[in-house]
């Protein structure tokens, strides 16, 4: 079957099989920022913005994406200018091995779009679907706080 989606502000059409997961189609089409982790929706490495909300693409059948607007971590930047969340993660050193980073960034964009001034508990809840094996999440928490400041026109220094 053929699906039509908007990915990172570009209209695309893909041929998919009924059992294809969105994650596999995105990676097949070159969107490598969407990481293949657990395949069961537990790790968050494959998160994308799906119609404006963070969703694990390993849980979405590609056929269900027909007509959807999808943003991957690659689509957050504006040309060479990083999205404020990407900038904050970079400045905060919250990108140790980088495997979980795209999902963390996507989850943060979703969180801050709904709650521009989250408490630490709200940040922890917002990132709870993302697993990181390299860190103790401290730098990621700092990055979300810095991103919130940046998005309000402030400074991202941690």
Residue pairs with C-beta under 8 A, 6 or more apart in sequence:
1 15
1 16
1 17
1 18
1 63
2 13
2 14
2 15
2 16
3 13
3 14
3 16
3 62
3 63
3 65
3 66
3 67
4 11
4 12
4 13
4 66
4 67
5 11
5 12
5 13
5 14
5 65
5 66
5 67
5 68
5 69
5 70
6 12
6 68
6 69
6 70
7 26
7 31
7 70
7 71
7 72
7 75
8 70
8 71
8 72
8 74
8 75
9 75
12 29
14 25
14 29
14 62
16 25
16 62
16 63
18 61
18 63
19 61
20 61
20 62
20 63
21 57
21 58
21 59
21 60
21 61
21 62
22 48
22 50
22 57
22 58
22 60
22 61
22 62
22 64
22 65
22 70
23 34
23 36
23 39
23 46
23 56
23 57
23 58
23 60
24 36
24 62
25 62
25 65
26 34
26 48
26 57
26 70
26 72
27 34
27 36
31 72
31 74
33 72
33 73
33 74
33 102
34 46
34 47
34 48
34 57
34 72
34 73
34 102
35 45
35 46
35 99
35 100
35 102
35 103
36 45
36 46
36 58
37 43
37 44
37 45
37 46
37 58
37 99
37 100
37 103
37 131
38 45
38 58
39 58
40 58
41 56
41 58
41 59
41 129
42 131
43 100
43 103
43 130
43 131
44 56
44 100
44 103
44 104
44 107
44 129
44 130
44 131
45 99
45 100
45 102
45 103
45 130
45 131
46 56
46 57
46 58
46 103
47 54
47 55
47 56
47 57
47 102
47 103
47 106
47 107
47 129
47 130
48 54
48 55
48 57
48 70
48 71
48 72
48 106
49 55
49 69
49 70
49 71
49 72
49 106
49 109
49 110
50 57
50 60
50 65
50 68
50 69
50 70
51 68
51 69
52 69
52 110
52 113
53 110
54 106
54 107
54 109
54 110
54 111
54 129
56 129
71 106
72 102
72 106
73 86
73 101
73 102
73 105
73 106
76 82
76 83
76 85
76 86
76 105
76 106
76 109
77 83
77 86
82 90
83 105
83 109
84 147
84 150
84 151
84 156
85 105
85 108
85 109
85 112
85 143
85 144
85 147
85 150
85 151
86 105
87 147
87 150
87 156
88 94
88 143
88 144
88 146
88 147
88 150
88 156
89 95
89 101
89 104
89 105
89 108
89 140
89 143
89 147
91 143
91 146
91 156
91 157
91 158
92 139
92 140
92 142
92 143
92 146
92 156
92 158
93 139
94 101
94 104
94 135
94 139
94 140
94 142
94 143
95 101
96 132
96 134
96 135
96 139
97 133
97 134
100 130
100 131
100 132
100 133
100 134
103 129
103 130
104 127
104 130
104 132
104 140
104 143
107 126
107 127
107 129
107 130
108 126
108 127
108 143
108 144
108 147
110 126
111 118
111 122
111 123
111 126
111 127
111 144
112 118
112 144
112 147
112 148
112 151
115 122
115 126
116 148
116 151
116 152
117 148
117 152
118 126
118 144
118 148
120 141
120 145
123 141
123 144
123 145
124 137
124 141
126 144
127 137
127 140
127 141
127 144
132 140
142 158
143 158
145 158
146 156
146 157
146 158
147 156
149 155
149 156
150 156
